[in-house]
Amino acid sequence: MTEPPSSLQHALSDRYRLERELGEGGMAVVYLAHDLRHDRKVAIKVLKPELAAVLGAERFVKEIRTTAALQHPHILPLFDSGNADGFLFYVMPFVEGESLRAKLERETQLGVNDAMVIACEVADALDYAHRHGVIHRDIKPENILLHDGQALVADFGIALAASKAGKSRMTETSMSLGTPSSPKRSGTRATAPARRPRPSRR
């Protein structure tokens, strides 16, 4: 992991102290930081320059305002967001747990009960978001965090707000908000229950 850029550290120095990089995806880089005002650890996601250029600061703030209003026990909340010297960012709780991807890589296959619980909690979170006009568009094991035995859907920060954006889409350019990837097997296997043969009618 690389050290946070000095320009980013300077831009956020009045509110956060960046400690180290936690990970990088196709759309953003995530840093562990210390919230100076509230004396707590947080995760700061900083959009990559190419995505920031496509989205634009005004549109980013507009969409963040919508997604920040989501309050659900299985949705990772947003603490803060903004534009710091051209860096578009949003702040989330630092979850001391693991992603579903990490769990799948460690255990290879989930038990049926665990898989059902996680699926139901994620579905409940998505149903809530959809009813409030927000579409995630990038659901994958990396964006499902496991904490204290519960699933948390993360990365709603750059979701499209259907009720705000209407038919507009980030695919106006070559960049998509969703992470482009070919379908991959998650490591779990769901076996459909055998159907009982129907009695023949004579």
Buried (B, 14 or more C-beta within 10 A) or exposed (E): EEEBBEEBBEBBEEBBEBBEBBBBBBBBBBBBBBBEEEEEBBBBBBBBEEBBEBBEEEBBBBBBEBBBEBEBEBBBBBBBBBBBEEBBBBBBBBBEBBBBBBBBEEEEEBEEEBBEBBBEBBEBBBEBBEEBBBBBBBBBBBBBBBEEEEBBBBBBBBBBBBEBBEEEEBEEEEBBBBBEEEEEEBBBEEEEEEEEEEEEEE
